[in-house]
Amino acid sequence: MPQGDLLIRYADAVLSGEGETIIQARDGLQAALGSEAVVDAAAVISMFQLNDRVADAIGIPLEERTAQARIEIGTVLGVAQLA
């Protein structure tokens, strides 16, 4: 896929949650493919997040590493005991 490396970099940056990393990846994608590509990529990333939430809501089991990551995040945020 043309510029696939930039798309992967942007998706990884968004999932990292690191603001400066996201900005750099977004700007690189925009410079190479334009604003419409950034919007499309953001929409695809959002849909994957939505799919995760739907799967959670209907009780589809999580992969072990995802479950462990959620426990760790919950512990850091102080809400693990609410799960």
PyMOL commands that set and color helices and strands:
alter all, ss='L'
color gray80, all
select helices_A, chain A and resi 4-16+19-33+35-58+64-77+80-82
alter helices_A, ss='H'
color red, helices_A
deselect
rebuild
show_as cartoon
